[in-house]
């Protein structure tokens, strides 16, 4: 794959700038009624339940805009190197600041706020429709839609079996990321959807072994974004049969 340096530089710049303003966005996101499920009733008081900072408290952490900017620049450069000057770069750049913000929030609170996920769905879907109309890539658009449904089902089933192991925010996020992977191809979908479970399981196991987190108290969201990046880059290489 030939890397287009101009696209890398522009994507890194856009990713850094967009990510730097995300702490201000986070400060305006209302806290959910429960850390168990954003849509469910508040849990009964439990002295043993871990407490988490509010979104406003997270947004006020010193140096956060700079940290977000660096993370956005690195991630933007990666998606720019992958997509070059092509339509997927548009929605991948939407995901860069969203991914930086959600990964941070999920790591600190085990939450993936819908106020961030749903607008990202709308932006990515709109850009994909525009791309399909402009280029005639209706097969790619159809595959993205089917992949989004596949991702939702693949993540809904584990949540339905054991909601204590996976939050419903992960289910919501899965459709968005699976749709992005689906535009690229089925090899990307397969690898991108599987890797978060593998990576998250390994890291969570180590953290629980070291007694740094309680059983089940680890975020899956950051690994979902990492899995998406790896799926885009390595899917056809590792699963050539699905990309044929």
C-alpha positions as CSV (number, residue, x, y, z in Angstrom):
1,X,0.0,0.0,0.0
2,X,1.5,3.3,-1.1
3,X,1.3,5.9,1.7
4,X,0.2,9.4,0.6
5,X,2.1,11.8,2.8
6,X,-0.2,14.7,2.2
7,X,-3.2,12.7,3.4
8,X,-1.2,11.6,6.5
9,X,-0.3,15.2,7.4
10,X,-3.8,16.6,6.9
11,X,-5.4,13.7,8.8
12,X,-2.9,14.1,11.7
13,X,-3.6,17.8,11.8
14,X,-7.4,17.4,11.7
15,X,-7.3,14.5,14.2
16,X,-5.2,16.6,16.6
17,X,-7.4,19.7,16.3
18,X,-10.7,17.8,16.6
19,X,-9.5,15.7,19.5
20,X,-8.3,18.8,21.4
21,X,-11.8,20.2,21.7
22,X,-13.3,16.9,22.9
23,X,-12.8,17.7,26.6
24,X,-15.1,20.7,26.2
25,X,-17.6,18.4,24.5
26,X,-17.3,15.9,27.4
27,X,-18.0,18.6,29.9
28,X,-21.4,19.2,28.4
29,X,-22.4,15.5,28.3
30,X,-24.9,14.8,31.1
31,X,-24.1,11.9,33.5
32,X,-26.3,8.9,33.2
33,X,-28.5,7.9,36.1
34,X,-26.6,4.7,36.6
35,X,-23.1,3.3,36.0
36,X,-24.8,-0.1,35.4
37,X,-26.8,0.9,32.3
38,X,-27.5,4.4,30.9
39,X,-31.1,3.4,30.1
40,X,-31.8,1.6,33.3
41,X,-32.9,2.6,36.8
42,X,-30.3,3.7,39.4
43,X,-28.9,0.8,41.4
44,X,-29.4,0.3,45.1
45,X,-26.7,1.9,47.2
46,X,-23.8,-0.5,47.7
47,X,-20.9,0.4,49.9
48,X,-18.7,-2.1,48.0
49,X,-19.5,-0.6,44.5
50,X,-16.6,1.4,43.0
51,X,-17.2,5.1,42.5
52,X,-16.3,6.9,39.3
53,X,-15.7,10.5,38.5
54,X,-18.4,12.5,36.7
55,X,-18.0,13.5,33.1
56,X,-17.4,17.1,34.1
57,X,-14.7,16.0,36.5
58,X,-13.0,14.0,33.8
59,X,-13.1,16.9,31.4
60,X,-11.3,19.2,33.9
61,X,-8.2,17.0,34.3
62,X,-5.0,19.1,33.7
63,X,-3.4,18.6,30.4
64,X,-6.3,16.7,28.9
65,X,-6.6,18.7,25.7
66,X,-2.9,18.2,25.0
67,X,-3.1,14.5,25.7
68,X,-6.2,14.2,23.4
69,X,-4.4,16.2,20.7
70,X,-1.4,13.9,20.7
71,X,-3.6,10.8,20.6
72,X,-5.7,12.4,17.8
73,X,-2.6,13.2,15.8
74,X,-1.2,9.7,16.0
75,X,-4.5,8.1,15.2
76,X,-5.2,10.6,12.4
77,X,-1.9,9.8,10.9
78,X,-2.7,6.1,10.9
79,X,-6.0,6.5,9.2
80,X,-4.5,8.9,6.8
81,X,-1.9,6.4,5.8
82,X,-4.5,3.8,5.4
83,X,-7.2,5.7,3.5
84,X,-5.1,8.2,1.5
85,X,-7.3,10.7,-0.4
86,X,-10.3,8.5,-0.6
87,X,-13.8,8.7,0.8
88,X,-13.3,6.5,3.8
89,X,-10.9,9.1,5.1
90,X,-13.9,11.4,5.8
91,X,-15.7,9.1,8.2
92,X,-12.5,7.7,9.7
93,X,-11.6,11.3,10.7
94,X,-15.0,11.5,12.3
95,X,-14.1,8.4,14.4
96,X,-10.7,9.8,15.5
97,X,-11.9,12.3,18.1
98,X,-14.9,10.1,19.0
99,X,-12.5,7.2,19.6
100,X,-10.1,9.3,21.7
101,X,-12.9,10.6,23.8
102,X,-14.8,7.3,24.2
103,X,-11.7,5.3,25.0
104,X,-10.7,7.8,27.7
105,X,-14.2,7.9,29.2
106,X,-14.7,4.1,29.1
107,X,-11.3,3.5,30.7
108,X,-12.1,5.8,33.6
109,X,-15.8,5.1,34.1
110,X,-16.8,1.9,32.2
111,X,-19.3,4.0,30.3
112,X,-19.8,4.8,26.6
113,X,-22.2,7.8,26.4
114,X,-24.9,7.7,23.8
115,X,-24.7,11.5,23.4
116,X,-21.4,10.8,21.6
117,X,-22.1,7.5,19.9
118,X,-25.4,8.4,18.2
119,X,-24.2,11.7,16.5
120,X,-21.2,9.7,15.2
121,X,-23.6,7.1,13.7
122,X,-25.5,9.9,11.9
123,X,-22.3,11.6,10.6
124,X,-20.7,8.3,9.4
125,X,-23.9,7.1,7.8
126,X,-24.5,10.4,6.0
127,X,-20.9,10.5,4.6
128,X,-21.2,6.9,3.4
129,X,-24.5,7.7,1.6
130,X,-22.9,10.7,0.0
131,X,-19.9,8.6,-1.0
132,X,-22.1,6.0,-2.5
133,X,-24.0,8.6,-4.5
134,X,-20.9,10.3,-5.7
135,X,-18.9,7.2,-6.7
136,X,-21.6,4.5,-7.3
137,X,-20.2,2.3,-4.5
138,X,-23.6,0.9,-3.6
139,X,-22.2,-2.5,-3.0
140,X,-19.8,-1.0,-0.4
141,X,-22.7,0.8,1.3
142,X,-24.9,-2.3,1.3
143,X,-22.0,-4.3,2.9
144,X,-21.5,-1.6,5.5
145,X,-25.1,-1.8,6.5
146,X,-25.1,-5.5,6.7
147,X,-21.9,-5.5,8.7
148,X,-23.4,-3.0,11.2
149,X,-26.2,-5.4,11.8
150,X,-23.8,-8.3,12.2
151,X,-21.7,-6.3,14.6
152,X,-24.8,-5.4,16.7
153,X,-25.8,-9.1,16.9
154,X,-22.3,-10.4,17.7
155,X,-22.0,-8.0,20.6
156,X,-25.7,-8.2,21.7
157,X,-25.5,-11.9,22.3
158,X,-22.7,-11.8,24.9
159,X,-24.4,-8.9,26.6
160,X,-27.7,-10.8,26.7
161,X,-25.9,-13.8,28.2
162,X,-24.0,-11.9,30.8
163,X,-24.7,-8.1,31.2
164,X,-22.2,-8.0,34.0
165,X,-19.4,-8.8,31.6
166,X,-20.2,-6.3,28.9
167,X,-22.1,-3.0,29.0
168,X,-24.8,-2.1,26.5
169,X,-22.7,0.8,25.4
170,X,-20.3,-1.7,23.8
171,X,-23.3,-3.1,21.9
172,X,-24.2,0.4,20.6
173,X,-20.7,1.1,19.6
174,X,-20.3,-2.2,17.8
175,X,-22.7,-1.3,15.0
176,X,-20.9,1.9,14.2
177,X,-17.4,0.3,14.0
178,X,-18.7,-2.7,12.2
179,X,-20.2,-0.5,9.6
180,X,-16.9,1.3,9.0
181,X,-15.2,-2.1,8.7
182,X,-17.9,-3.4,6.4
183,X,-17.3,-0.6,3.8
184,X,-13.7,-1.9,3.6
185,X,-14.6,-5.6,3.4
186,X,-15.5,-8.8,5.2
187,X,-12.0,-9.7,6.2
188,X,-11.8,-6.4,8.0
189,X,-15.1,-7.0,9.7
190,X,-14.1,-10.5,10.9
191,X,-10.8,-9.4,12.3
192,X,-12.1,-6.1,13.7
193,X,-15.0,-7.6,15.6
194,X,-12.9,-10.5,17.0
195,X,-9.8,-8.7,18.2
196,X,-11.5,-6.6,20.9
197,X,-12.5,-9.8,22.7
198,X,-9.0,-11.3,22.4
199,X,-7.2,-8.1,23.3
200,X,-9.6,-7.1,26.1
201,X,-9.6,-10.6,27.5
202,X,-5.8,-10.8,27.7
203,X,-5.4,-7.3,29.2
204,X,-8.3,-7.8,31.6
205,X,-6.9,-11.1,32.7
206,X,-3.5,-9.5,33.5
207,X,-5.2,-6.6,35.3
208,X,-7.3,-9.0,37.4
209,X,-4.3,-11.2,38.1
210,X,-2.4,-8.2,39.4
211,X,-5.5,-7.2,41.4
212,X,-5.6,-3.8,39.6
213,X,-9.2,-4.2,38.6
214,X,-12.2,-6.1,40.0
215,X,-13.5,-9.1,38.1
216,X,-15.4,-7.8,35.1
217,X,-14.5,-4.1,35.8
218,X,-12.6,-3.4,32.7
219,X,-13.4,-1.4,29.6
220,X,-14.0,-3.0,26.2
221,X,-14.4,0.3,24.2
222,X,-10.7,1.1,23.8
223,X,-10.0,-2.4,22.5
224,X,-12.9,-2.0,20.0
225,X,-11.3,1.0,18.5
226,X,-7.9,-0.7,18.4
227,X,-9.5,-3.7,16.8
228,X,-11.0,-1.5,14.2
229,X,-7.7,0.0,13.2
230,X,-6.0,-3.3,13.1
231,X,-8.9,-4.8,11.2
232,X,-8.6,-2.1,8.5
233,X,-4.9,-2.5,8.2
234,X,-4.4,-6.2,8.5
235,X,-7.8,-7.8,7.7
236,X,-7.0,-8.7,4.0
237,X,-3.4,-9.8,5.0
238,X,-4.5,-12.1,7.8
239,X,-7.8,-13.3,6.3
240,X,-7.2,-13.3,2.5
241,X,-9.9,-15.8,1.8
242,X,-12.6,-13.4,3.0
243,X,-11.2,-10.5,1.0
244,X,-11.0,-12.4,-2.2
